[in-house]
Structure formats: structure tokens, C-alpha cells
């Protein structure tokens, strides 16, 4: 089991740049661009679609899984809260367990649309 580090408000882990609070604004700008790109893509979806799920495979085994349980809500949402996360494919690792967990999460996303989940 990996050891976890608990950081105070001003502490940073030099090997983990995402722990630097000064990166927050830059990260927020990236997330804002992602939301704008998603909304732009959503305009191409047929108006009758109430939900969207797209799984795209990119180079080097990477994949992008987009799930929008309530497509009409995406365009008009204001003052959204965004959580960003990522994962790294590690050579020689079997990623099937994490993919199964992710599929379980995605299967339940529709339940949360009513309380404001816009996309995954």
C-alpha cells in the first residue's frame, strides 16, 4: 500500500507540481478551456439527445471517455464546480482492474444528473 502525505495549506511536494497552490489559477484556466471545448462539441449533437457517451482511443493506448448524463443541462449551467483528475499508463501494468472500476462509476453517473452532475 502506498504511503499518503498530508500537506498543510502552504506545504508543497517538490516532486508533485500539482500540490503547489500557485498552480490553481493555471489549472482553473485549463479546466475552463476544457468546459468551453465540451460545450462547443455539444452543439454538434442532435437536439433530441438527452445523454451522450463517447469512448475514444488515442495514441499510445490512451483513451478519453466522455459521459454527459443530461446534455441539455450542460449548455446552460452557470457557476460550475470542476474536479480534474488524470492517470498515467504505466508500462508493464495490467490496467484492466482500473478500467472495470471506471466502468462501474460510469454506469452510475445517470443517477447524479438530477443533482447537477454535468459530465465525466
N, CA, C and O atoms as a printed pandas DataFrame, in Angstrom:
     atom_number atom_name residue_name chain_id  residue_number  x_coord  y_coord  z_coord
0              1         N          UNK        A               1    0.851   -1.174    0.000
1              2        CA          UNK        A               1    0.000    0.000    0.000
2              3         C          UNK        A               1    0.893    1.232    0.000
3              4         O          UNK        A               1    1.874    1.294    0.741
4              5         N          UNK        A               2    0.562    2.186   -0.809
5              6        CA          UNK        A               2    1.340    3.400   -0.896
6              7         C          UNK        A               2    1.087    4.291    0.318
7              8         O          UNK        A               2   -0.033    4.364    0.825
8              9         N          UNK        A               3    2.123    4.957    0.771
9             10        CA          UNK        A               3    2.015    5.908    1.877
10            11         C          UNK        A               3    1.413    7.205    1.354
11            12         O          UNK        A               3    1.720    7.621    0.237
12            13         N          UNK        A               4    0.578    7.836    2.131
13            14        CA          UNK        A               4   -0.038    9.099    1.755
14            15         C          UNK        A               4    0.578   10.227    2.566
15            16         O          UNK        A               4    0.937   10.044    3.729
16            17         N          UNK        A               5    0.697   11.386    1.949
17            18        CA          UNK        A               5    1.226   12.561    2.618
18            19         C          UNK        A               5    0.093   13.537    2.876
19            20         O          UNK        A               5   -0.715   13.805    1.987
20            21         N          UNK        A               6    0.032   14.061    4.071
21            22        CA          UNK        A               6   -0.944   15.075    4.423
22            23         C          UNK        A               6   -0.207   16.406    4.440
23            24         O          UNK        A               6    0.759   16.579    5.183
24            25         N          UNK        A               7   -0.667   17.350    3.616
25            26        CA          UNK        A               7    0.011   18.631    3.473
26            27         C          UNK        A               7   -0.753   19.740    4.168
27            28         O          UNK        A               7   -1.983   19.777    4.130
28            29         N          UNK        A               8   -0.023   20.640    4.800
29            30        CA          UNK        A               8   -0.623   21.856    5.349
30            31         C          UNK        A               8   -0.871   22.817    4.181
31            32         O          UNK        A               8   -0.395   22.580    3.071
32            33         N          UNK        A               9   -1.605   23.886    4.428
33            34        CA          UNK        A               9   -2.014   24.809    3.370
34            35         C          UNK        A               9   -0.858   25.339    2.533
35            36         O          UNK        A               9   -1.008   25.499    1.322
36            37         N          UNK        A              10    0.261   25.610    3.127
37            38        CA          UNK        A              10    1.379   26.193    2.372
38            39         C          UNK        A              10    2.473   25.187    2.007
39            40         O          UNK        A              10    3.494   25.565    1.432
40            41         N          UNK        A              11    2.267   23.924    2.334
41            42        CA          UNK        A              11    3.269   22.908    2.018
42            43         C          UNK        A              11    3.146   22.467    0.566
43            44         O          UNK        A              11    2.068   22.492   -0.028
44            45         N          UNK        A              12    4.287   22.063    0.016
45            46        CA          UNK        A              12    4.331   21.556   -1.351
46            47         C          UNK        A              12    5.194   20.293   -1.379
47            48         O          UNK        A              12    6.105   20.135   -0.567
48            49         N          UNK        A              13    4.901   19.419   -2.303
49            50        CA          UNK        A              13    5.765   18.275   -2.560
50            51         C          UNK        A              13    6.518   18.594   -3.854
51            52         O          UNK        A              13    5.905   18.628   -4.921
52            53         N          UNK        A              14    7.818   18.826   -3.784
53            54        CA          UNK        A              14    8.568   19.227   -4.979
54            55         C          UNK        A              14    8.394   18.280   -6.160
55            56         O          UNK        A              14    8.393   18.726   -7.307
56            57         N          UNK        A              15    8.248   16.999   -5.908
57            58        CA          UNK        A              15    8.096   16.034   -6.997
58            59         C          UNK        A              15    6.676   15.988   -7.560
59            60         O          UNK        A              15    6.424   15.296   -8.546
60            61         N          UNK        A              16    5.754   16.716   -6.947
61            62        CA          UNK        A              16    4.343   16.729   -7.363
62            63         C          UNK        A              16    3.895   18.168   -7.578
63            64         O          UNK        A              16    3.352   18.796   -6.670
64            65         N          UNK        A              17    4.120   18.684   -8.772
65            66        CA          UNK        A              17    3.845   20.104   -9.028
66            67         C          UNK        A              17    2.387   20.479   -8.790
67            68         O          UNK        A              17    2.093   21.638   -8.495
68            69         N          UNK        A              18    1.475   19.529   -8.911
69            70        CA          UNK        A              18    0.059   19.851   -8.702
70            71         C          UNK        A              18   -0.258   20.215   -7.251
71            72         O          UNK        A              18   -1.355   20.696   -6.968
72            73         N          UNK        A              19    0.677   19.995   -6.330
73            74        CA          UNK        A              19    0.436   20.374   -4.934
74            75         C          UNK        A              19    0.750   21.840   -4.667
75            76         O          UNK        A              19    0.538   22.319   -3.553
76            77         N          UNK        A              20    1.242   22.551   -5.650
77            78        CA          UNK        A              20    1.594   23.957   -5.482
78            79         C          UNK        A              20    0.337   24.811   -5.627
79            80         O          UNK        A              20   -0.242   24.863   -6.712
80            81         N          UNK        A              21   -0.099   25.483   -4.555
81            82        CA          UNK        A              21   -1.319   26.297   -4.630
82            83         C          UNK        A              21   -1.257   27.381   -5.706
83            84         O          UNK        A              21   -2.295   27.817   -6.204
84            85         N          UNK        A              22   -0.057   27.817   -6.065
85            86        CA          UNK        A              22    0.074   28.846   -7.102
86            87         C          UNK        A              22   -0.337   28.326   -8.473
87            88         O          UNK        A              22   -0.588   29.119   -9.381
88            89         N          UNK        A              23   -0.409   27.034   -8.637
89            90        CA          UNK        A              23   -0.840   26.445   -9.914
90            91         C          UNK        A              23   -2.362   26.454  -10.070
91            92         O          UNK        A              23   -2.878   26.177  -11.153
92            93         N          UNK        A              24   -3.068   26.768   -9.007
93            94        CA          UNK        A              24   -4.526   26.686   -9.042
94            95         C          UNK        A              24   -5.130   27.530  -10.160
95            96         O          UNK        A              24   -6.003   27.050  -10.883
96            97         N          UNK        A              25   -4.688   28.767  -10.315
97            98        CA          UNK        A              25   -5.245   29.626  -11.364
98            99         C          UNK        A              25   -4.946   29.069  -12.750
99           100         O          UNK        A              25   -5.817   29.076  -13.620
100          101         N          UNK        A              26   -3.741   28.594  -12.960
101          102        CA          UNK        A              26   -3.408   27.995  -14.256
102          103         C          UNK        A              26   -4.261   26.757  -14.506
103          104         O          UNK        A              26   -4.755   26.555  -15.616
104          105         N          UNK        A              27   -4.433   25.935  -13.489
105          106        CA          UNK        A              27   -5.274   24.744  -13.623
106          107         C          UNK        A              27   -6.726   25.137  -13.914
107          108         O          UNK        A              27   -7.393   24.496  -14.727
108          109         N          UNK        A              28   -7.212   26.185  -13.255
109          110        CA          UNK        A              28   -8.585   26.657  -13.484
110          111         C          UNK        A              28   -8.753   27.128  -14.924
111          112         O          UNK        A              28   -9.804   26.904  -15.524
112          113         N          UNK        A              29   -7.744   27.771  -15.482
113          114        CA          UNK        A              29   -7.831   28.216  -16.887
114          115         C          UNK        A              29   -7.910   27.016  -17.825
115          116         O          UNK        A              29   -8.662   27.034  -18.799
116          117         N          UNK        A              30   -7.145   25.989  -17.535
117          118        CA          UNK        A              30   -7.193   24.775  -18.356
118          119         C          UNK        A              30   -8.576   24.149  -18.276
119          120         O          UNK        A              30   -9.143   23.767  -19.299
120          121         N          UNK        A              31   -9.126   24.039  -17.069
121          122        CA          UNK        A              31  -10.452   23.447  -16.908
122          123         C          UNK        A              31  -11.525   24.290  -17.593
123          124         O          UNK        A              31  -12.478   23.742  -18.146
124          125         N          UNK        A              32  -11.381   25.614  -17.563
125          126        CA          UNK        A              32  -12.320   26.498  -18.253
126          127         C          UNK        A              32  -12.266   26.257  -19.760
127          128         O          UNK        A              32  -13.306   26.200  -20.414
128          129         N          UNK        A              33  -11.062   26.116  -20.313
129          130        CA          UNK        A              33  -10.935   25.830  -21.750
130          131         C          UNK        A              33  -11.572   24.487  -22.086
131          132         O          UNK        A              33  -12.219   24.345  -23.123
132          133         N          UNK        A              34  -11.391   23.505  -21.209
133          134        CA          UNK        A              34  -11.993   22.195  -21.444
134          135         C          UNK        A              34  -13.516   22.291  -21.459
135          136         O          UNK        A              34  -14.168   21.666  -22.294
136          137         N          UNK        A              35  -14.085   23.069  -20.542
137          138        CA          UNK        A              35  -15.532   23.233  -20.496
138          139         C          UNK        A              35  -16.035   23.931  -21.755
139          140         O          UNK        A              35  -17.064   23.546  -22.311
140          141         N          UNK        A              36  -15.310   24.961  -22.209
141          142        CA          UNK        A              36  -15.722   25.650  -23.442
142          143         C          UNK        A              36  -15.651   24.712  -24.640
143          144         O          UNK        A              36  -16.544   24.730  -25.488
144          145         N          UNK        A              37  -14.596   23.887  -24.726
145          146        CA          UNK        A              37  -14.480   22.935  -25.834
146          147         C          UNK        A              37  -15.600   21.903  -25.782
147          148         O          UNK        A              37  -16.146   21.523  -26.818
148          149         N          UNK        A              38  -15.943   21.452  -24.584
149          150        CA          UNK        A              38  -17.023   20.483  -24.431
150          151         C          UNK        A              38  -18.347   21.082  -24.876
151          152         O          UNK        A              38  -19.122   20.436  -25.581
152          153         N          UNK        A              39  -18.605   22.324  -24.461
153          154        CA          UNK        A              39  -19.853   22.972  -24.869
154          155         C          UNK        A              39  -19.902   23.183  -26.374
155          156         O          UNK        A              39  -20.968   23.068  -26.980
156          157         N          UNK        A              40  -18.766   23.491  -26.983
157          158        CA          UNK        A              40  -18.703   23.649  -28.439
158          159         C          UNK        A              40  -19.013   22.318  -29.116
159          160         O          UNK        A              40  -19.784   22.272  -30.075
160          161         N          UNK        A              41  -18.417   21.242  -28.623
161          162        CA          UNK        A              41  -18.702   19.923  -29.185
162          163         C          UNK        A              41  -20.168   19.552  -29.001
163          164         O          UNK        A              41  -20.781   18.950  -29.883
164          165         N          UNK        A              42  -20.720   19.913  -27.857
165          166        CA          UNK        A              42  -22.120   19.574  -27.570
166          167         C          UNK        A              42  -23.082   20.208  -28.574
167          168         O          UNK        A              42  -24.162   19.672  -28.821
168          169         N          UNK        A              43  -22.696   21.338  -29.150
169          170        CA          UNK        A              43  -23.567   21.975  -30.153
170          171         C          UNK        A              43  -23.757   21.107  -31.388
171          172         O          UNK        A              43  -24.740   21.271  -32.111
172          173         N          UNK        A              44  -22.828   20.181  -31.642
173          174        CA          UNK        A              44  -22.944   19.314  -32.820
174          175         C          UNK        A              44  -23.834   18.099  -32.572
175          176         O          UNK        A              44  -24.178   17.377  -33.508
176          177         N          UNK        A              45  -24.207   17.875  -31.314
177          178        CA          UNK        A              45  -25.052   16.735  -31.008
178          179         C          UNK        A              45  -26.486   17.034  -31.416
179          180         O          UNK        A              45  -26.944   18.169  -31.280
180          181         N          UNK        A              46  -27.202   16.026  -31.918
181          182        CA          UNK        A              46  -28.622   16.246  -32.251
182          183         C          UNK        A              46  -29.399   16.732  -31.028
183          184         O          UNK        A              46  -29.181   16.249  -29.917
184          185         N          UNK        A              47  -30.295   17.677  -31.236
185          186        CA          UNK        A              47  -31.070   18.259  -30.137
186          187         C          UNK        A              47  -31.905   17.257  -29.379
187          188         O          UNK        A              47  -32.293   17.512  -28.239
188          189         N          UNK        A              48  -32.188   16.130  -29.986
189          190        CA          UNK        A              48  -33.021   15.120  -29.327
190          191         C          UNK        A              48  -32.232   14.259  -28.334
191          192         O          UNK        A              48  -32.828   13.490  -27.580
192          193         N          UNK        A              49  -30.909   14.379  -28.326
193          194        CA          UNK        A              49  -30.106   13.550  -27.418
194          195         C          UNK        A              49  -30.178   14.092  -26.014
195          196         O          UNK        A              49  -29.838   15.248  -25.763
196          197         N          UNK        A              50  -30.616   13.263  -25.110
197          198        CA          UNK        A              50  -30.679   13.689  -23.715
198          199         C          UNK        A              50  -29.412   13.313  -22.966
199          200         O          UNK        A              50  -29.089   13.928  -21.950
200          201         N          UNK        A              51  -28.689   12.309  -23.455
201          202        CA          UNK        A              51  -27.422   11.931  -22.833
202          203         C          UNK        A              51  -26.446   11.523  -23.926
203          204         O          UNK        A              51  -26.841   11.168  -25.036
204          205         N          UNK        A              52  -25.165   11.579  -23.588
205          206        CA          UNK        A              52  -24.119   11.256  -24.556
206          207         C          UNK        A              52  -23.033   10.454  -23.850
207          208         O          UNK        A              52  -22.659   10.753  -22.716
208          209         N          UNK        A              53  -22.539    9.443  -24.532
209          210        CA          UNK        A              53  -21.385    8.695  -24.040
210          211         C          UNK        A              53  -20.490    8.380  -25.225
211          212         O          UNK        A              53  -20.926    7.758  -26.195
212          213         N          UNK        A              54  -19.241    8.809  -25.145
213          214        CA          UNK        A              54  -18.280    8.611  -26.220
214          215         C          UNK        A              54  -16.976    8.107  -25.603
215          216         O          UNK        A              54  -16.434    8.727  -24.689
216          217         N          UNK        A              55  -16.485    6.998  -26.100
217          218        CA          UNK        A              55  -15.193    6.468  -25.667
218          219         C          UNK        A              55  -14.284    6.466  -26.888
219          220         O          UNK        A              55  -14.520    5.742  -27.856
220          221         N          UNK        A              56  -13.235    7.293  -26.827
221          222        CA          UNK        A              56  -12.282    7.409  -27.936
222          223         C          UNK        A              56  -10.928    6.896  -27.480
223          224         O          UNK        A              56  -10.481    7.152  -26.362
224          225         N          UNK        A              57  -10.297    6.167  -28.378
225          226        CA          UNK        A              57   -8.950    5.677  -28.097
226          227         C          UNK        A              57   -7.957    6.547  -28.849
227          228         O          UNK        A              57   -8.103    6.789  -30.047
228          229         N          UNK        A              58   -6.955    7.009  -28.136
229          230        CA          UNK        A              58   -5.939    7.880  -28.710
230          231         C          UNK        A              58   -4.628    7.099  -28.822
231          232         O          UNK        A              58   -4.574    5.895  -28.573
232          233         N          UNK        A              59   -3.595    7.811  -29.198
233          234        CA          UNK        A              59   -2.294    7.165  -29.391
234          235         C          UNK        A              59   -1.735    6.600  -28.077
235          236         O          UNK        A              59   -2.112    7.020  -26.983
236          237         N          UNK        A              60   -0.856    5.669  -28.225
237          238        CA          UNK        A              60   -0.129    5.069  -27.103
238          239         C          UNK        A              60   -1.049    4.465  -26.047
239          240         O          UNK        A              60   -0.712    4.473  -24.863
240          241         N          UNK        A              61   -2.203    3.941  -26.456
241          242        CA          UNK        A              61   -3.089    3.274  -25.517
242          243         C          UNK        A              61   -3.937    4.196  -24.673
243          244         O          UNK        A              61   -4.703    3.729  -23.830
244          245         N          UNK        A              62   -3.817    5.488  -24.878
245          246        CA          UNK        A              62   -4.616    6.431  -24.093
246          247         C          UNK        A              62   -6.055    6.400  -24.579
247          248         O          UNK        A              62   -6.344    6.048  -25.723
248          249         N          UNK        A              63   -6.934    6.774  -23.685
249          250        CA          UNK        A              63   -8.351    6.834  -24.057
250          251         C          UNK        A              63   -9.009    8.010  -23.370
251          252         O          UNK        A              63   -8.580    8.464  -22.310
252          253         N          UNK        A              64  -10.049    8.483  -23.996
253          254        CA          UNK        A              64  -10.826    9.610  -23.473
254          255         C          UNK        A              64  -12.276    9.151  -23.412
255          256         O          UNK        A              64  -12.863    8.780  -24.429
256          257         N          UNK        A              65  -12.847    9.179  -22.218
257          258        CA          UNK        A              65  -14.216    8.719  -22.022
258          259         C          UNK        A              65  -15.041    9.905  -21.580
259          260         O          UNK        A              65  -14.826   10.461  -20.503
260          261         N          UNK        A              66  -15.973   10.283  -22.407
261          262        CA          UNK        A              66  -16.853   11.416  -22.137
262          263         C          UNK        A              66  -18.254   10.884  -21.872
263          264         O          UNK        A              66  -18.810   10.142  -22.681
264          265         N          UNK        A              67  -18.815   11.267  -20.738
265          266        CA          UNK        A              67  -20.173   10.871  -20.378
266          267         C          UNK        A              67  -20.913   12.124  -19.935
267          268         O          UNK        A              67  -20.490   12.812  -19.006
268          269         N          UNK        A              68  -22.015   12.412  -20.603
269          270        CA          UNK        A              68  -22.862   13.562  -20.264
270          271         C          UNK        A              68  -24.267   13.016  -20.012
271          272         O          UNK        A              68  -24.999   12.745  -20.964
272          273         N          UNK        A              69  -24.655   12.851  -18.747
273          274        CA          UNK        A              69  -25.958   12.244  -18.458
274          275         C          UNK        A              69  -27.147   13.140  -18.770
275          276         O          UNK        A              69  -28.252   12.630  -18.955
276          277         N          UNK        A              70  -26.964   14.455  -18.836
277          278        CA          UNK        A              70  -28.046   15.383  -19.143
278          279         C          UNK        A              70  -27.502   16.442  -20.085
279          280         O          UNK        A              70  -27.096   17.520  -19.650
280          281         N          UNK        A              71  -27.492   16.133  -21.381
281          282        CA          UNK        A              71  -26.888   17.019  -22.381
282          283         C          UNK        A              71  -27.494   18.422  -22.393
283          284         O          UNK        A              71  -26.732   19.385  -22.488
284          285         N          UNK        A              72  -28.809   18.599  -22.304
285          286        CA          UNK        A              72  -29.357   19.963  -22.306
286          287         C          UNK        A              72  -28.867   20.826  -21.135
287          288         O          UNK        A              72  -28.731   22.041  -21.283
288          289         N          UNK        A              73  -28.605   20.220  -19.989
289          290        CA          UNK        A              73  -28.152   20.983  -18.818
290          291         C          UNK        A              73  -26.742   21.527  -18.999
291          292         O          UNK        A              73  -26.384   22.539  -18.398
292          293         N          UNK        A              74  -25.948   20.865  -19.819
293          294        CA          UNK        A              74  -24.555   21.260  -19.998
294          295         C          UNK        A              74  -24.409   22.670  -20.559
295          296         O          UNK        A              74  -23.564   23.440  -20.101
296          297         N          UNK        A              75  -25.229   23.005  -21.548
297          298        CA          UNK        A              75  -25.108   24.308  -22.204
298          299         C          UNK        A              75  -25.454   25.488  -21.331
299          300         O          UNK        A              75  -24.866   26.559  -21.485
300          301         N          UNK        A              76  -26.391   25.323  -20.419
301          302        CA          UNK        A              76  -26.855   26.456  -19.642
302          303         C          UNK        A              76  -26.342   26.554  -18.231
303          304         O          UNK        A              76  -26.673   27.503  -17.520
304          305         N          UNK        A              77  -25.548   25.605  -17.808
305          306        CA          UNK        A              77  -25.071   25.607  -16.424
306          307         C          UNK        A              77  -24.163   26.799  -16.158
307          308         O          UNK        A              77  -23.303   27.129  -16.975
308          309         N          UNK        A              78  -24.356   27.432  -15.033
309          310        CA          UNK        A              78  -23.542   28.574  -14.607
310          311         C          UNK        A              78  -22.875   28.246  -13.281
311          312         O          UNK        A              78  -23.354   27.398  -12.528
312          313         N          UNK        A              79  -21.779   28.916  -13.000
313          314        CA          UNK        A              79  -21.088   28.779  -11.717
314          315         C          UNK        A              79  -20.853   27.304  -11.376
315          316         O          UNK        A              79  -21.260   26.822  -10.319
316          317         N          UNK        A              80  -20.191   26.606  -12.291
317          318        CA          UNK        A              80  -19.971   25.176  -12.117
318          319         C          UNK        A              80  -18.743   24.905  -11.252
319          320         O          UNK        A              80  -17.813   25.709  -11.202
320          321         N          UNK        A              81  -18.758   23.788  -10.592
321          322        CA          UNK        A              81  -17.604   23.298   -9.840
322          323         C          UNK        A              81  -16.963   22.202  -10.666
323          324         O          UNK        A              81  -17.648   21.309  -11.163
324          325         N          UNK        A              82  -15.658   22.268  -10.811
325          326        CA          UNK        A              82  -14.950   21.319  -11.659
326          327         C          UNK        A              82  -13.930   20.560  -10.827
327          328         O          UNK        A              82  -13.225   21.138   -9.999
328          329         N          UNK        A              83  -13.865   19.268  -11.060
329          330        CA          UNK        A              83  -12.846   18.434  -10.443
330          331         C          UNK        A              83  -12.089   17.777  -11.581
331          332         O          UNK        A              83  -12.683   17.115  -12.432
332          333         N          UNK        A              84  -10.797   17.958  -11.596
333          334        CA          UNK        A              84   -9.982   17.358  -12.641
334          335         C          UNK        A              84   -9.104   16.269  -12.072
335          336         O          UNK        A              84   -8.598   16.388  -10.957
336          337         N          UNK        A              85   -8.925   15.219  -12.827
337          338        CA          UNK        A              85   -8.021   14.158  -12.411
338          339         C          UNK        A              85   -7.469   13.502  -13.654
339          340         O          UNK        A              85   -8.031   13.622  -14.742
340          341         N          UNK        A              86   -6.378   12.818  -13.481
341          342        CA          UNK        A              86   -5.741   12.158  -14.600
342          343         C          UNK        A              86   -5.082   10.886  -14.116
343          344         O          UNK        A              86   -4.923   10.661  -12.916
344          345         N          UNK        A              87   -4.712   10.084  -15.048
345          346        CA          UNK        A              87   -3.978    8.875  -14.725
346          347         C          UNK        A              87   -2.890    8.662  -15.756
347          348         O          UNK        A              87   -3.007    9.112  -16.896
348          349         N          UNK        A              88   -1.862    7.996  -15.366
349          350        CA          UNK        A              88   -0.764    7.676  -16.274
350          351         C          UNK        A              88   -0.771    6.182  -16.558
351          352         O          UNK        A              88   -0.890    5.361  -15.648
352          353         N          UNK        A              89   -0.640    5.846  -17.835
353          354        CA          UNK        A              89   -0.460    4.442  -18.187
354          355         C          UNK        A              89    0.977    4.073  -17.848
355          356         O          UNK        A              89    1.917    4.738  -18.284
356          357         N          UNK        A              90    1.136    3.038  -17.089
357          358        CA          UNK        A              90    2.477    2.615  -16.699
358          359         C          UNK        A              90    2.849    1.363  -17.492
359          360         O          UNK        A              90    2.106    0.382  -17.512
360          361         N          UNK        A              91    3.982    1.415  -18.127
361          362        CA          UNK        A              91    4.414    0.253  -18.920
362          363         C          UNK        A              91    4.466   -1.015  -18.070
363          364         O          UNK        A              91    4.906   -0.992  -16.921
364          365         N          UNK        A              92    4.015   -2.104  -18.649
365          366        CA          UNK        A              92    4.091   -3.384  -17.969
366          367         C          UNK        A              92    2.993   -3.646  -16.959
367          368         O          UNK        A              92    2.967   -4.710  -16.340
368          369         N          UNK        A              93    2.078   -2.692  -16.776
369          370        CA          UNK        A              93    0.999   -2.858  -15.802
370          371         C          UNK        A              93   -0.271   -3.335  -16.513
371          372         O          UNK        A              93   -0.524   -2.970  -17.661
372          373         N          UNK        A              94   -1.046   -4.133  -15.833
373          374        CA          UNK        A              94   -2.346   -4.551  -16.323
374          375         C          UNK        A              94   -3.369   -3.539  -15.801
375          376         O          UNK        A              94   -3.606   -3.467  -14.595
376          377         N          UNK        A              95   -3.964   -2.774  -16.681
377          378        CA          UNK        A              95   -4.885   -1.710  -16.286
378          379         C          UNK        A              95   -6.343   -2.165  -16.257
379          380         O          UNK        A              95   -7.237   -1.344  -16.051
380          381         N          UNK        A              96   -6.592   -3.441  -16.456
381          382        CA          UNK        A              96   -7.973   -3.914  -16.546
382          383         C          UNK        A              96   -8.761   -3.660  -15.260
383          384         O          UNK        A              96   -9.951   -3.355  -15.334
384          385         N          UNK        A              97   -8.142   -3.775  -14.094
385          386        CA          UNK        A              97   -8.865   -3.551  -12.834
386          387         C          UNK        A              97   -9.365   -2.116  -12.731
387          388         O          UNK        A              97  -10.507   -1.887  -12.333
388          389         N          UNK        A              98   -8.526   -1.150  -13.082
389          390        CA          UNK        A              98   -8.956    0.253  -13.003
390          391         C          UNK        A              98  -10.018    0.539  -14.055
391          392         O          UNK        A              98  -10.928    1.332  -13.815
392          393         N          UNK        A              99   -9.913   -0.096  -15.218
393          394        CA          UNK        A              99  -10.938    0.099  -16.251
394          395         C          UNK        A              99  -12.287   -0.463  -15.802
395          396         O          UNK        A              99  -13.335    0.101  -16.116
396          397         N          UNK        A             100  -12.258   -1.571  -15.070
397          398        CA          UNK        A             100  -13.508   -2.133  -14.541
398          399         C          UNK        A             100  -14.122   -1.198  -13.506
399          400         O          UNK        A             100  -15.333   -0.977  -13.509
400          401         N          UNK        A             101  -13.301   -0.654  -12.630
401          402        CA          UNK        A             101  -13.803    0.310  -11.639
402          403         C          UNK        A             101  -14.383    1.540  -12.328
403          404         O          UNK        A             101  -15.436    2.039  -11.931
404          405         N          UNK        A             102  -13.706    2.021  -13.345
405          406        CA          UNK        A             102  -14.194    3.186  -14.073
406          407         C          UNK        A             102  -15.539    2.878  -14.741
407          408         O          UNK        A             102  -16.441    3.715  -14.723
408          409         N          UNK        A             103  -15.676    1.708  -15.318
409          410        CA          UNK        A             103  -16.945    1.322  -15.934
410          411         C          UNK        A             103  -18.066    1.289  -14.897
411          412         O          UNK        A             103  -19.194    1.670  -15.207
412          413         N          UNK        A             104  -17.781    0.844  -13.680
413          414        CA          UNK        A             104  -18.780    0.855  -12.610
414          415         C          UNK        A             104  -19.198    2.285  -12.267
415          416         O          UNK        A             104  -20.381    2.560  -12.065
416          417         N          UNK        A             105  -18.226    3.188  -12.203
417          418        CA          UNK        A             105  -18.534    4.600  -11.930
418          419         C          UNK        A             105  -19.420    5.160  -13.032
419          420         O          UNK        A             105  -20.444    5.785  -12.753
420          421         N          UNK        A             106  -19.032    4.940  -14.273
421          422        CA          UNK        A             106  -19.785    5.470  -15.411
422          423         C          UNK        A             106  -21.212    4.924  -15.421
423          424         O          UNK        A             106  -22.150    5.652  -15.746
424          425         N          UNK        A             107  -21.381    3.669  -15.074
425          426        CA          UNK        A             107  -22.713    3.057  -15.075
426          427         C          UNK        A             107  -23.667    3.755  -14.107
427          428         O          UNK        A             107  -24.883    3.707  -14.293
428          429         N          UNK        A             108  -23.119    4.408  -13.069
429          430        CA          UNK        A             108  -23.964    5.067  -12.062
430          431         C          UNK        A             108  -24.127    6.574  -12.281
431          432         O          UNK        A             108  -24.868    7.221  -11.541
432          433         N          UNK        A             109  -23.461    7.135  -13.265
433          434        CA          UNK        A             109  -23.487    8.588  -13.427
434          435         C          UNK        A             109  -24.877    9.161  -13.677
435          436         O          UNK        A             109  -25.172   10.270  -13.233
436          437         N          UNK        A             110  -25.727    8.433  -14.373
437          438        CA          UNK        A             110  -27.076    8.914  -14.646
438          439         C          UNK        A             110  -27.847    9.254  -13.387
439          440         O          UNK        A             110  -28.703   10.138  -13.409
440          441         N          UNK        A             111  -27.563    8.575  -12.297
441          442        CA          UNK        A             111  -28.248    8.839  -11.022
442          443         C          UNK        A             111  -27.975   10.240  -10.496
443          444         O          UNK        A             111  -28.786   10.806   -9.763
444          445         N          UNK        A             112  -26.832   10.794  -10.874
445          446        CA          UNK        A             112  -26.405   12.073  -10.315
446          447         C          UNK        A             112  -26.742   13.276  -11.197
447          448         O          UNK        A             112  -26.491   14.416  -10.807
448          449         N          UNK        A             113  -27.298   13.037  -12.360
449          450        CA          UNK        A             113  -27.671   14.147  -13.243
450          451         C          UNK        A             113  -28.711   15.044  -12.582
451          452         O          UNK        A             113  -28.659   16.265  -12.728
452          453         N          UNK        A             114  -29.646   14.453  -11.862
453          454        CA          UNK        A             114  -30.712   15.232  -11.232
454          455         C          UNK        A             114  -30.200   16.200  -10.167
455          456         O          UNK        A             114  -30.859   17.192   -9.856
456          457         N          UNK        A             115  -29.027   15.911   -9.610
457          458        CA          UNK        A             115  -28.478   16.808   -8.588
458          459         C          UNK        A             115  -27.361   17.692   -9.134
459          460         O          UNK        A             115  -26.666   18.369   -8.378
460          461         N          UNK        A             116  -27.197   17.676  -10.473
461          462        CA          UNK        A             116  -26.300   18.635  -11.093
462          463         C          UNK        A             116  -25.049   18.133  -11.741
463          464         O          UNK        A             116  -24.271   18.944  -12.242
464          465         N          UNK        A             117  -24.800   16.822  -11.764
465          466        CA          UNK        A             117  -23.614   16.321  -12.463
466          467         C          UNK        A             117  -23.754   16.619  -13.942
467          468         O          UNK        A             117  -24.723   16.197  -14.574
468          469         N          UNK        A             118  -22.798   17.341  -14.497
469          470        CA          UNK        A             118  -22.859   17.695  -15.909
470          471         C          UNK        A             118  -22.132   16.699  -16.801
471          472         O          UNK        A             118  -22.663   16.277  -17.829
472          473         N          UNK        A             119  -20.924   16.324  -16.413
473          474        CA          UNK        A             119  -20.205   15.358  -17.263
474          475         C          UNK        A             119  -19.074   14.708  -16.504
475          476         O          UNK        A             119  -18.668   15.128  -15.420
476          477         N          UNK        A             120  -18.590   13.658  -17.138
477          478        CA          UNK        A             120  -17.440   12.919  -16.629
478          479         C          UNK        A             120  -16.475   12.785  -17.782
479          480         O          UNK        A             120  -15.406   12.196  -17.627
